[in-house]
Amino acid sequence: MQKLLDQEWFRSLFLALMIIGILLLAFGVIRYFTLSYQMGQNLAFQIQAQSQNVDPQTMAEAQGLMASNEALRQIEAGRSQSVIFSGAGLVLIAVGWLGRDWVQSKRRKTAKAPTSAS
């Protein structure tokens, strides 16, 4: 186990996990706010937010509302996925941080250990 801890790639692996976590977190947050803006611009969301009843007069209006509602569902699904990406990023950051801390503490313990004189 000590050989594994002495290899620099093992520490770099935890650093890579942290970097991937930061990128996932940033991606998730940016995507969440982008989709939130798109949601606010969506006609179906605006109608729901104002608690309006809409009675479409033509088939084109009805189809437009259906398309807007389907787009709203896709936006909501995308927002849910972005929260999952952000959570996965936070988990990777935590695992990388704890892993690097663990490796560093093991190295300190072995460095402080007295060598036996033969």
MOPAC internal coordinates of N, CA, C and O (Angstrom, degrees):
PM7 1SCF
backbone

  N    0.0000 0     0.00 0     0.00 0    0    0    0
  C    1.4514 1     0.00 0     0.00 0    1    0    0
  C    1.5193 1   110.70 1     0.00 0    2    1    0
  O    1.2310 1   120.69 1   145.09 1    3    2    1
  N    1.3170 1   116.29 1   -34.91 1    3    2    1
  C    1.4620 1   119.76 1  -178.06 1    5    3    2
  C    1.5278 1   111.22 1   -65.36 1    6    5    3
  O    1.2310 1   120.58 1   144.47 1    7    6    5
  N    1.3382 1   116.49 1   -35.53 1    7    6    5
  C    1.4626 1   119.21 1   177.46 1    9    7    6
  C    1.5249 1   110.85 1   -61.96 1   10    9    7
  O    1.2310 1   121.31 1   141.08 1   11   10    9
  N    1.3200 1   115.10 1   -38.92 1   11   10    9
  C    1.4512 1   119.81 1   179.92 1   13   11   10
  C    1.5193 1   110.95 1   -65.55 1   14   13   11
  O    1.2310 1   120.28 1   139.85 1   15   14   13
  N    1.3234 1   117.08 1   -40.15 1   15   14   13
  C    1.4543 1   120.59 1  -179.69 1   17   15   14
  C    1.5200 1   112.36 1   -70.31 1   18   17   15
  O    1.2310 1   120.12 1   152.01 1   19   18   17
  N    1.3148 1   117.38 1   -27.99 1   19   18   17
  C    1.4618 1   120.86 1  -179.44 1   21   19   18
  C    1.5251 1   112.61 1   -77.22 1   22   21   19
  O    1.2310 1   120.19 1   162.48 1   23   22   21
  N    1.2955 1   117.23 1   -17.52 1   23   22   21
  C    1.4601 1   119.32 1  -178.97 1   25   23   22
  C    1.5281 1   109.62 1   -78.47 1   26   25   23
  O    1.2310 1   121.51 1   -46.35 1   27   26   25
  N    1.3084 1   114.71 1   133.65 1   27   26   25
  C    1.4694 1   120.62 1  -175.46 1   29   27   26
  C    1.5249 1   112.23 1   -69.40 1   30   29   27
  O    1.2310 1   119.48 1   152.09 1   31   30   29
  N    1.3165 1   118.59 1   -27.91 1   31   30   29
  C    1.4605 1   120.57 1  -178.39 1   33   31   30
  C    1.5239 1   111.38 1   -65.45 1   34   33   31
  O    1.2310 1   120.42 1   152.67 1   35   34   33
  N    1.3298 1   116.80 1   -27.33 1   35   34   33
  C    1.4613 1   120.19 1   179.60 1   37   35   34
  C    1.5225 1   110.42 1   -67.09 1   38   37   35
  O    1.2310 1   120.44 1   137.83 1   39   38   37
  N    1.3202 1   116.76 1   -42.17 1   39   38   37
  C    1.4708 1   120.52 1   175.35 1   41   39   38
  C    1.5235 1   110.55 1   -67.34 1   42   41   39
  O    1.2310 1   120.72 1   141.02 1   43   42   41
  N    1.3104 1   116.23 1   -38.98 1   43   42   41
  C    1.4636 1   120.78 1   179.79 1   45   43   42
  C    1.5258 1   111.33 1   -65.26 1   46   45   43
  O    1.2310 1   120.25 1   150.22 1   47   46   45
  N    1.3202 1   117.12 1   -29.78 1   47   46   45
  C    1.4546 1   120.72 1   177.31 1   49   47   46
  C    1.5325 1   110.36 1   -61.92 1   50   49   47
  O    1.2310 1   120.61 1   136.16 1   51   50   49
  N    1.3190 1   116.44 1   -43.84 1   51   50   49
  C    1.4612 1   119.69 1   178.45 1   53   51   50
  C    1.5317 1   111.12 1   -68.35 1   54   53   51
  O    1.2310 1   120.30 1   145.03 1   55   54   53
  N    1.3108 1   117.04 1   -34.97 1   55   54   53
  C    1.4624 1   120.16 1   175.94 1   57   55   54
  C    1.5321 1   110.14 1   -64.45 1   58   57   55
  O    1.2310 1   120.74 1   138.65 1   59   58   57
  N    1.3234 1   116.20 1   -41.35 1   59   58   57
  C    1.4682 1   120.19 1   178.16 1   61   59   58
  C    1.5234 1   110.76 1   -62.78 1   62   61   59
  O    1.2310 1   120.28 1   140.52 1   63   62   61
  N    1.3371 1   117.08 1   -39.48 1   63   62   61
  C    1.4626 1   119.83 1   176.50 1   65   63   62
  C    1.5220 1   111.23 1   -61.17 1   66   65   63
  O    1.2310 1   120.59 1   139.90 1   67   66   65
  N    1.3182 1   116.47 1   -40.10 1   67   66   65
  C    1.4644 1   120.37 1   178.75 1   69   67   66
  C    1.5304 1   111.02 1   -64.97 1   70   69   67
  O    1.2310 1   120.45 1   137.36 1   71   70   69
  N    1.3168 1   116.74 1   -42.64 1   71   70   69
  C    1.4663 1   120.51 1  -179.44 1   73   71   70
  C    1.5281 1   110.64 1   -65.82 1   74   73   71
  O    1.2310 1   120.45 1   136.86 1   75   74   73
  N    1.3317 1   116.74 1   -43.14 1   75   74   73
  C    1.4648 1   120.20 1   177.50 1   77   75   74
  C    1.5300 1   109.88 1   -62.50 1   78   77   75
  O    1.2310 1   120.62 1   140.65 1   79   78   77
  N    1.3246 1   116.41 1   -39.35 1   79   78   77
  C    1.4628 1   120.56 1   177.76 1   81   79   78
  C    1.5125 1   112.20 1   -62.87 1   82   81   79
  O    1.2310 1   120.44 1   138.29 1   83   82   81
  N    1.3206 1   116.76 1   -41.71 1   83   82   81
  C    1.4685 1   120.31 1   178.77 1   85   83   82
  C    1.5263 1   110.47 1   -64.78 1   86   85   83
  O    1.2310 1   120.43 1   138.95 1   87   86   85
  N    1.3299 1   116.78 1   -41.05 1   87   86   85
  C    1.4620 1   120.05 1   178.63 1   89   87   86
  C    1.5301 1   111.48 1   -65.65 1   90   89   87
  O    1.2310 1   120.56 1   137.97 1   91   90   89
  N    1.3392 1   116.53 1   -42.03 1   91   90   89
  C    1.4639 1   119.55 1   177.47 1   93   91   90
  C    1.5269 1   111.58 1   -63.73 1   94   93   91
  O    1.2310 1   120.83 1   138.67 1   95   94   93
  N    1.3125 1   116.02 1   -41.33 1   95   94   93
  C    1.4598 1   120.34 1   178.77 1   97   95   94
  C    1.5251 1   110.67 1   -62.66 1   98   97   95
  O    1.2310 1   120.55 1   133.99 1   99   98   97
  N    1.3191 1   116.55 1   -46.01 1   99   98   97
  C    1.4708 1   120.18 1   179.63 1  101   99   98
  C    1.5306 1   110.68 1   -63.37 1  102  101   99
  O    1.2310 1   120.64 1   136.63 1  103  102  101
  N    1.3355 1   116.38 1   -43.37 1  103  102  101
  C    1.4592 1   120.57 1   178.64 1  105  103  102
  C    1.5228 1   110.67 1   -60.16 1  106  105  103
  O    1.2310 1   120.45 1   133.85 1  107  106  105
  N    1.3274 1   116.74 1   -46.15 1  107  106  105
  C    1.4570 1   121.04 1  -179.00 1  109  107  106
  C    1.5171 1   112.77 1   -63.12 1  110  109  107
  O    1.2310 1   120.42 1   137.50 1  111  110  109
  N    1.3246 1   116.81 1   -42.50 1  111  110  109
  C    1.4713 1   120.38 1  -178.68 1  113  111  110
  C    1.5248 1   110.90 1   -67.96 1  114  113  111
  O    1.2310 1   120.62 1   134.84 1  115  114  113
  N    1.3259 1   116.42 1   -45.16 1  115  114  113
  C    1.4690 1   119.66 1   179.60 1  117  115  114
  C    1.5209 1   110.76 1   -63.25 1  118  117  115
  O    1.2310 1   120.73 1   136.29 1  119  118  117
  N    1.3193 1   116.22 1   -43.71 1  119  118  117
  C    1.4681 1   120.17 1   179.79 1  121  119  118
  C    1.5314 1   110.85 1   -64.58 1  122  121  119
  O    1.2310 1   120.46 1   140.93 1  123  122  121
  N    1.3187 1   116.73 1   -39.07 1  123  122  121
  C    1.4664 1   120.42 1   179.51 1  125  123  122
  C    1.5234 1   110.88 1   -60.68 1  126  125  123
  O    1.2310 1   120.62 1   131.98 1  127  126  125
  N    1.3308 1   116.42 1   -48.02 1  127  126  125
  C    1.4623 1   118.92 1  -178.24 1  129  127  126
  C    1.5256 1   112.11 1   -70.46 1  130  129  127
  O    1.2310 1   120.02 1   146.59 1  131  130  129
  N    1.3150 1   117.57 1   -33.41 1  131  130  129
  C    1.4647 1   120.48 1   176.18 1  133  131  130
  C    1.5268 1   110.26 1   -64.44 1  134  133  131
  O    1.2310 1   120.84 1   134.36 1  135  134  133
  N    1.3255 1   116.01 1   -45.64 1  135  134  133
  C    1.4583 1   119.22 1  -179.97 1  137  135  134
  C    1.5327 1   111.96 1   -70.06 1  138  137  135
  O    1.2310 1   120.53 1   149.03 1  139  138  137
  N    1.3195 1   116.58 1   -30.97 1  139  138  137
  C    1.4671 1   119.25 1   175.91 1  141  139  138
  C    1.5246 1   110.49 1   -64.42 1  142  141  139
  O    1.2310 1   120.65 1   140.21 1  143  142  141
  N    1.3257 1   116.37 1   -39.79 1  143  142  141
  C    1.4618 1   119.92 1   176.74 1  145  143  142
  C    1.5255 1   110.31 1   -63.91 1  146  145  143
  O    1.2310 1   120.92 1   135.31 1  147  146  145
  N    1.3379 1   115.85 1   -44.69 1  147  146  145
  C    1.4628 1   119.34 1   179.01 1  149  147  146
  C    1.5183 1   111.30 1   -62.51 1  150  149  147
  O    1.2310 1   120.74 1   144.54 1  151  150  149
  N    1.3269 1   116.19 1   -35.46 1  151  150  149
  C    1.4558 1   120.01 1   178.75 1  153  151  150
  C    1.5289 1   110.46 1   -64.50 1  154  153  151
  O    1.2310 1   120.60 1   139.22 1  155  154  153
  N    1.3088 1   116.46 1   -40.78 1  155  154  153
  C    1.4572 1   119.77 1   178.78 1  157  155  154
  C    1.5128 1   112.88 1   -64.98 1  158  157  155
  O    1.2310 1   119.76 1   153.38 1  159  158  157
  N    1.3145 1   118.06 1   -26.62 1  159  158  157
  C    1.4596 1   122.44 1   179.29 1  161  159  158
  C    1.5256 1   112.94 1   -85.82 1  162  161  159
  O    1.2310 1   120.31 1   169.13 1  163  162  161
  N    1.3298 1   117.00 1   -10.87 1  163  162  161
  C    1.4557 1   121.73 1  -175.91 1  165  163  162
  C    1.5277 1   110.39 1   -74.49 1  166  165  163
  O    1.2310 1   120.63 1   -45.42 1  167  166  165
  N    1.3260 1   116.40 1   134.58 1  167  166  165
  C    1.4595 1   122.18 1  -177.87 1  169  167  166
  C    1.5328 1   111.67 1   -64.15 1  170  169  167
  O    1.2310 1   120.21 1   137.38 1  171  170  169
  N    1.3247 1   117.20 1   -42.62 1  171  170  169
  C    1.4668 1   120.18 1  -179.12 1  173  171  170
  C    1.5278 1   110.53 1   -63.60 1  174  173  171
  O    1.2310 1   120.01 1   141.42 1  175  174  173
  N    1.3140 1   117.59 1   -38.58 1  175  174  173
  C    1.4653 1   120.45 1   178.47 1  177  175  174
  C    1.5242 1   110.79 1   -66.90 1  178  177  175
  O    1.2310 1   120.44 1   139.31 1  179  178  177
  N    1.3197 1   116.77 1   -40.69 1  179  178  177
  C    1.4623 1   120.22 1   178.94 1  181  179  178
  C    1.5270 1   111.45 1   -63.37 1  182  181  179
  O    1.2310 1   120.72 1   141.09 1  183  182  181
  N    1.3241 1   116.23 1   -38.91 1  183  182  181
  C    1.4648 1   120.36 1   178.25 1  185  183  182
  C    1.5271 1   109.87 1   -66.55 1  186  185  183
  O    1.2310 1   120.59 1   137.08 1  187  186  185
  N    1.3398 1   116.48 1   -42.92 1  187  186  185
  C    1.4644 1   119.85 1   178.98 1  189  187  186
  C    1.5185 1   111.81 1   -66.08 1  190  189  187
  O    1.2310 1   120.14 1   141.16 1  191  190  189
  N    1.3199 1   117.33 1   -38.84 1  191  190  189
  C    1.4610 1   121.24 1  -178.67 1  193  191  190
  C    1.5272 1   111.56 1   -65.88 1  194  193  191
  O    1.2310 1   120.68 1   147.18 1  195  194  193
  N    1.2965 1   116.30 1   -32.82 1  195  194  193
  C    1.4654 1   120.42 1  -179.84 1  197  195  194
  C    1.5273 1   112.13 1   -91.02 1  198  197  195
  O    1.2310 1   120.23 1  -179.79 1  199  198  197
  N    1.3081 1   117.16 1     0.21 1  199  198  197
  C    1.4784 1   123.17 1  -179.93 1  201  199  198
  C    1.5193 1   111.96 1    52.86 1  202  201  199
  O    1.2310 1   121.40 1  -133.14 1  203  202  201
  N    1.3101 1   114.93 1    46.86 1  203  202  201
  C    1.4601 1   120.30 1  -179.68 1  205  203  202
  C    1.5245 1   110.13 1   -94.66 1  206  205  203
  O    1.2310 1   121.03 1   -31.09 1  207  206  205
  N    1.3036 1   115.64 1   148.91 1  207  206  205
  C    1.4541 1   121.92 1   168.36 1  209  207  206
  C    1.5135 1   107.72 1   -99.98 1  210  209  207
  O    1.2310 1   120.95 1   -53.56 1  211  210  209
  N    1.3050 1   115.79 1   126.44 1  211  210  209
  C    1.4640 1   120.22 1  -177.74 1  213  211  210
  C    1.5201 1   108.01 1  -113.79 1  214  213  211
  O    1.2310 1   120.82 1   -50.71 1  215  214  213
  N    1.3138 1   116.03 1   129.29 1  215  214  213
  C    1.4527 1   122.09 1   176.26 1  217  215  214
  C    1.5260 1   107.31 1  -114.20 1  218  217  215
  O    1.2310 1   120.30 1   -83.54 1  219  218  217
  N    1.3321 1   117.02 1    96.46 1  219  218  217
  C    1.4636 1   118.72 1  -178.15 1  221  219  218
  C    1.5310 1   111.26 1   -63.98 1  222  221  219
  O    1.2310 1   121.82 1   -43.97 1  223  222  221
  N    1.3077 1   114.12 1   136.03 1  223  222  221
  C    1.4695 1   120.43 1  -176.89 1  225  223  222
  C    1.5219 1   112.20 1   -87.93 1  226  225  223
  O    1.2310 1   120.39 1   151.93 1  227  226  225
  N    1.3276 1   116.86 1   -28.07 1  227  226  225
  C    1.4659 1   119.74 1  -178.25 1  229  227  226
  C    1.5174 1   109.38 1  -126.21 1  230  229  227
  O    1.2310 1   121.63 1   -14.31 1  231  230  229
  N    1.3009 1   114.49 1   165.69 1  231  230  229
  C    1.4670 1   120.56 1   178.23 1  233  231  230
  C    1.5261 1   110.10 1   -65.97 1  234  233  231
  O    1.2310 1   119.79 1   146.41 1  235  234  233
  N    1.3051 1   118.01 1   -33.59 1  235  234  233
  C    1.4720 1   121.80 1   179.53 1  237  235  234
  C    1.5313 1   110.34 1   -65.19 1  238  237  235
  O    1.2310 1   120.14 1   138.98 1  239  238  237
  N    1.3230 1   117.33 1   -41.02 1  239  238  237
  C    1.4673 1   120.26 1   177.56 1  241  239  238
  C    1.5265 1   110.63 1   -64.38 1  242  241  239
  O    1.2310 1   120.65 1   138.18 1  243  242  241
  N    1.3219 1   116.37 1   -41.82 1  243  242  241
  C    1.4624 1   120.49 1   179.42 1  245  243  242
  C    1.5224 1   111.04 1   -63.64 1  246  245  243
  O    1.2310 1   120.54 1   137.01 1  247  246  245
  N    1.3241 1   116.58 1   -42.99 1  247  246  245
  C    1.4557 1   119.81 1   178.72 1  249  247  246
  C    1.5252 1   111.45 1   -66.49 1  250  249  247
  O    1.2310 1   120.74 1   143.96 1  251  250  249
  N    1.3288 1   116.18 1   -36.04 1  251  250  249
  C    1.4642 1   119.64 1   177.03 1  253  251  250
  C    1.5170 1   111.80 1   -64.37 1  254  253  251
  O    1.2310 1   120.45 1   139.11 1  255  254  253
  N    1.3252 1   116.75 1   -40.89 1  255  254  253
  C    1.4580 1   120.61 1   177.50 1  257  255  254
  C    1.5350 1   111.64 1   -67.00 1  258  257  255
  O    1.2310 1   121.03 1   141.89 1  259  258  257
  N    1.3303 1   115.63 1   -38.11 1  259  258  257
  C    1.4757 1   118.87 1   177.39 1  261  259  258
  C    1.5254 1   111.12 1   -65.15 1  262  261  259
  O    1.2310 1   120.60 1   138.52 1  263  262  261
  N    1.3209 1   116.47 1   -41.48 1  263  262  261
  C    1.4660 1   120.46 1   178.67 1  265  263  262
  C    1.5251 1   110.39 1   -65.24 1  266  265  263
  O    1.2310 1   120.79 1   140.00 1  267  266  265
  N    1.3254 1   116.10 1   -40.00 1  267  266  265
  C    1.4577 1   120.35 1   178.68 1  269  267  266
  C    1.5275 1   111.01 1   -65.24 1  270  269  267
  O    1.2310 1   120.49 1   140.76 1  271  270  269
  N    1.3280 1   116.66 1   -39.24 1  271  270  269
  C    1.4587 1   120.79 1   178.41 1  273  271  270
  C    1.5242 1   111.18 1   -66.88 1  274  273  271
  O    1.2310 1   120.13 1   140.64 1  275  274  273
  N    1.3255 1   117.36 1   -39.36 1  275  274  273
  C    1.4726 1   120.41 1   177.73 1  277  275  274
  C    1.5232 1   110.66 1   -66.07 1  278  277  275
  O    1.2310 1   120.43 1   140.15 1  279  278  277
  N    1.3198 1   116.78 1   -39.85 1  279  278  277
  C    1.4702 1   120.13 1   176.62 1  281  279  278
  C    1.5248 1   110.24 1   -63.76 1  282  281  279
  O    1.2310 1   120.37 1   142.52 1  283  282  281
  N    1.3205 1   116.91 1   -37.48 1  283  282  281
  C    1.4623 1   120.74 1   177.77 1  285  283  282
  C    1.5205 1   111.16 1   -63.28 1  286  285  283
  O    1.2310 1   120.30 1   138.94 1  287  286  285
  N    1.3117 1   117.03 1   -41.06 1  287  286  285
  C    1.4737 1   120.36 1   177.23 1  289  287  286
  C    1.5226 1   111.38 1   -62.63 1  290  289  287
  O    1.2310 1   120.35 1   138.54 1  291  290  289
  N    1.3131 1   116.94 1   -41.46 1  291  290  289
  C    1.4630 1   120.35 1   178.57 1  293  291  290
  C    1.5274 1   111.17 1   -65.68 1  294  293  291
  O    1.2310 1   120.46 1   141.19 1  295  294  293
  N    1.3164 1   116.73 1   -38.81 1  295  294  293
  C    1.4611 1   120.77 1   178.09 1  297  295  294
  C    1.5245 1   110.03 1   -64.24 1  298  297  295
  O    1.2310 1   120.35 1   136.64 1  299  298  297
  N    1.3376 1   116.93 1   -43.36 1  299  298  297
  C    1.4621 1   120.35 1   178.95 1  301  299  298
  C    1.5227 1   111.29 1   -63.45 1  302  301  299
  O    1.2310 1   120.26 1   140.45 1  303  302  301
  N    1.3292 1   117.10 1   -39.55 1  303  302  301
  C    1.4649 1   120.53 1   177.18 1  305  303  302
  C    1.5288 1   110.49 1   -64.44 1  306  305  303
  O    1.2310 1   120.47 1   138.54 1  307  306  305
  N    1.3224 1   116.70 1   -41.46 1  307  306  305
  C    1.4632 1   120.85 1   177.54 1  309  307  306
  C    1.5151 1   112.44 1   -63.42 1  310  309  307
  O    1.2310 1   120.54 1   140.99 1  311  310  309
  N    1.3256 1   116.58 1   -39.01 1  311  310  309
  C    1.4654 1   120.04 1   177.02 1  313  311  310
  C    1.5203 1   111.06 1   -64.51 1  314  313  311
  O    1.2310 1   120.48 1   140.15 1  315  314  313
  N    1.3179 1   116.68 1   -39.85 1  315  314  313
  C    1.4680 1   119.95 1   177.71 1  317  315  314
  C    1.5295 1   110.63 1   -63.32 1  318  317  315
  O    1.2310 1   120.50 1   138.56 1  319  318  317
  N    1.3071 1   116.64 1   -41.44 1  319  318  317
  C    1.4624 1   120.43 1   178.10 1  321  319  318
  C    1.5254 1   111.26 1   -65.15 1  322  321  319
  O    1.2310 1   120.29 1   143.31 1  323  322  321
  N    1.3150 1   117.05 1   -36.69 1  323  322  321
  C    1.4644 1   119.24 1  -179.77 1  325  323  322
  C    1.5264 1   110.94 1   -67.32 1  326  325  323
  O    1.2310 1   119.96 1   147.04 1  327  326  325
  N    1.3281 1   117.69 1   -32.96 1  327  326  325
  C    1.4645 1   120.33 1   175.14 1  329  327  326
  C    1.5321 1   109.92 1   -66.23 1  330  329  327
  O    1.2310 1   120.55 1   141.52 1  331  330  329
  N    1.3252 1   116.56 1   -38.48 1  331  330  329
  C    1.4649 1   120.76 1   177.80 1  333  331  330
  C    1.5288 1   109.94 1   -65.05 1  334  333  331
  O    1.2310 1   119.91 1   136.48 1  335  334  333
  N    1.3397 1   117.78 1   -43.52 1  335  334  333
  C    1.4666 1   120.53 1   177.42 1  337  335  334
  C    1.5285 1   111.03 1   -59.86 1  338  337  335
  O    1.2310 1   120.64 1   137.11 1  339  338  337
  N    1.3182 1   116.38 1   -42.89 1  339  338  337
  C    1.4628 1   120.04 1   179.62 1  341  339  338
  C    1.5226 1   111.17 1   -63.78 1  342  341  339
  O    1.2310 1   120.44 1   138.26 1  343  342  341
  N    1.3172 1   116.76 1   -41.74 1  343  342  341
  C    1.4597 1   120.49 1   178.18 1  345  343  342
  C    1.5183 1   112.14 1   -64.88 1  346  345  343
  O    1.2310 1   120.48 1   138.49 1  347  346  345
  N    1.3227 1   116.69 1   -41.51 1  347  346  345
  C    1.4628 1   119.96 1   177.09 1  349  347  346
  C    1.5249 1   110.71 1   -63.98 1  350  349  347
  O    1.2310 1   120.52 1   142.98 1  351  350  349
  N    1.3210 1   116.61 1   -37.02 1  351  350  349
  C    1.4630 1   120.25 1   176.80 1  353  351  350
  C    1.5148 1   111.31 1   -63.34 1  354  353  351
  O    1.2310 1   120.30 1   137.35 1  355  354  353
  N    1.3251 1   117.03 1   -42.65 1  355  354  353
  C    1.4618 1   120.21 1   178.09 1  357  355  354
  C    1.5239 1   111.50 1   -63.63 1  358  357  355
  O    1.2310 1   120.55 1   141.06 1  359  358  357
  N    1.3287 1   116.56 1   -38.94 1  359  358  357
  C    1.4673 1   120.15 1   178.01 1  361  359  358
  C    1.5245 1   110.30 1   -64.34 1  362  361  359
  O    1.2310 1   120.03 1   136.24 1  363  362  361
  N    1.3339 1   117.55 1   -43.76 1  363  362  361
  C    1.4650 1   120.04 1   179.30 1  365  363  362
  C    1.5224 1   111.97 1   -64.73 1  366  365  363
  O    1.2310 1   120.43 1   142.11 1  367  366  365
  N    1.3156 1   116.78 1   -37.89 1  367  366  365
  C    1.4658 1   119.56 1   176.43 1  369  367  366
  C    1.5182 1   109.89 1   -62.22 1  370  369  367
  O    1.2310 1   120.46 1   135.39 1  371  370  369
  N    1.3186 1   116.73 1   -44.61 1  371  370  369
  C    1.4700 1   120.64 1  -179.12 1  373  371  370
  C    1.5232 1   111.27 1   -64.47 1  374  373  371
  O    1.2310 1   120.07 1   135.92 1  375  374  373
  N    1.3276 1   117.46 1   -44.08 1  375  374  373
  C    1.4677 1   120.52 1   179.88 1  377  375  374
  C    1.5271 1   110.31 1   -64.19 1  378  377  375
  O    1.2310 1   120.40 1   137.01 1  379  378  377
  N    1.3064 1   116.84 1   -42.99 1  379  378  377
  C    1.4643 1   119.97 1   178.40 1  381  379  378
  C    1.5174 1   111.94 1   -64.00 1  382  381  379
  O    1.2310 1   120.79 1   137.39 1  383  382  381
  N    1.3103 1   116.09 1   -42.61 1  383  382  381
  C    1.4621 1   120.74 1  -179.67 1  385  383  382
  C    1.5280 1   110.39 1   -64.26 1  386  385  383
  O    1.2310 1   120.58 1   131.05 1  387  386  385
  N    1.3202 1   116.50 1   -48.95 1  387  386  385
  C    1.4617 1   120.03 1  -179.98 1  389  387  386
  C    1.5268 1   111.68 1   -64.40 1  390  389  387
  O    1.2310 1   120.78 1   141.43 1  391  390  389
  N    1.3198 1   116.12 1   -38.57 1  391  390  389
  C    1.4707 1   119.75 1   178.91 1  393  391  390
  C    1.5209 1   111.99 1   -64.17 1  394  393  391
  O    1.2310 1   120.24 1   135.06 1  395  394  393
  N    1.3153 1   117.14 1   -44.94 1  395  394  393
  C    1.4709 1   119.44 1   178.78 1  397  395  394
  C    1.5207 1   110.72 1   -65.93 1  398  397  395
  O    1.2310 1   120.33 1   142.12 1  399  398  397
  N    1.3216 1   116.98 1   -37.88 1  399  398  397
  C    1.4565 1   120.36 1   177.90 1  401  399  398
  C    1.5249 1   110.78 1   -65.86 1  402  401  399
  O    1.2310 1   120.52 1   139.34 1  403  402  401
  N    1.3270 1   116.62 1   -40.66 1  403  402  401
  C    1.4623 1   120.89 1   178.33 1  405  403  402
  C    1.5274 1   111.33 1   -63.25 1  406  405  403
  O    1.2310 1   120.34 1   134.03 1  407  406  405
  N    1.3323 1   116.95 1   -45.97 1  407  406  405
  C    1.4679 1   120.63 1   178.83 1  409  407  406
  C    1.5218 1   110.55 1   -61.92 1  410  409  407
  O    1.2310 1   120.59 1   137.93 1  411  410  409
  N    1.3178 1   116.47 1   -42.07 1  411  410  409
  C    1.4611 1   120.25 1  -179.63 1  413  411  410
  C    1.5291 1   111.09 1   -65.28 1  414  413  411
  O    1.2310 1   119.93 1   140.19 1  415  414  413
  N    1.3241 1   117.74 1   -39.81 1  415  414  413
  C    1.4708 1   119.60 1   179.12 1  417  415  414
  C    1.5223 1   110.94 1   -67.85 1  418  417  415
  O    1.2310 1   119.92 1   142.68 1  419  418  417
  N    1.3323 1   117.76 1   -37.32 1  419  418  417
  C    1.4764 1   120.48 1   176.78 1  421  419  418
  C    1.5220 1   110.45 1   -65.03 1  422  421  419
  O    1.2310 1   120.03 1   140.93 1  423  422  421
  N    1.3081 1   117.55 1   -39.07 1  423  422  421
  C    1.4652 1   120.67 1   178.50 1  425  423  422
  C    1.5206 1   111.01 1   -65.50 1  426  425  423
  O    1.2310 1   120.66 1   140.06 1  427  426  425
  N    1.3320 1   116.35 1   -39.94 1  427  426  425
  C    1.4697 1   119.28 1   178.78 1  429  427  426
  C    1.5177 1   111.19 1   -64.82 1  430  429  427
  O    1.2310 1   120.68 1   139.25 1  431  430  429
  N    1.3236 1   116.30 1   -40.75 1  431  430  429
  C    1.4695 1   119.91 1  -179.91 1  433  431  430
  C    1.5212 1   111.07 1   -63.51 1  434  433  431
  O    1.2310 1   120.44 1   139.01 1  435  434  433
  N    1.3258 1   116.76 1   -40.99 1  435  434  433
  C    1.4695 1   118.93 1  -179.34 1  437  435  434
  C    1.5179 1   110.94 1   -73.48 1  438  437  435
  O    1.2310 1   119.86 1   151.00 1  439  438  437
  N    1.3295 1   117.88 1   -29.00 1  439  438  437
  C    1.4654 1   121.21 1   178.97 1  441  439  438
  C    1.5332 1   110.04 1   -72.45 1  442  441  439
  O    1.2310 1   119.99 1   146.64 1  443  442  441
  N    1.3392 1   117.62 1   -33.36 1  443  442  441
  C    1.4629 1   121.58 1  -178.89 1  445  443  442
  C    1.5281 1   112.47 1   -83.83 1  446  445  443
  O    1.2310 1   120.17 1   162.12 1  447  446  445
  N    1.3095 1   117.27 1   -17.88 1  447  446  445
  C    1.4591 1   120.79 1  -177.85 1  449  447  446
  C    1.5265 1   109.76 1   -62.98 1  450  449  447
  O    1.2310 1   120.23 1   -49.97 1  451  450  449
  N    1.3332 1   117.17 1   130.03 1  451  450  449
  C    1.4624 1   119.45 1  -179.69 1  453  451  450
  C    1.5306 1   109.94 1   -71.43 1  454  453  451
  O    1.2310 1   121.31 1   -40.67 1  455  454  453
  N    1.2984 1   115.09 1   139.33 1  455  454  453
  C    1.4630 1   119.56 1   177.22 1  457  455  454
  C    1.5157 1   108.91 1   -85.19 1  458  457  455
  O    1.2310 1   120.49 1   -43.94 1  459  458  457
  N    1.3094 1   116.66 1   136.06 1  459  458  457
  C    1.4608 1   120.03 1  -177.43 1  461  459  458
  C    1.5195 1   109.36 1   -82.81 1  462  461  459
  O    1.2310 1   121.66 1   -47.37 1  463  462  461
  N    1.3315 1   114.43 1   132.63 1  463  462  461
  C    1.4543 1   120.95 1   179.80 1  465  463  462
  C    1.5187 1   108.96 1   -87.18 1  466  465  463
  O    1.2310 1   120.27 1   -49.57 1  467  466  465
  N    1.2887 1   117.09 1   130.43 1  467  466  465
  C    1.4557 1   120.46 1  -178.87 1  469  467  466
  C    1.4971 1   110.60 1  -101.80 1  470  469  467
  O    1.2310 1   120.10 1   180.00 1  471  470  469

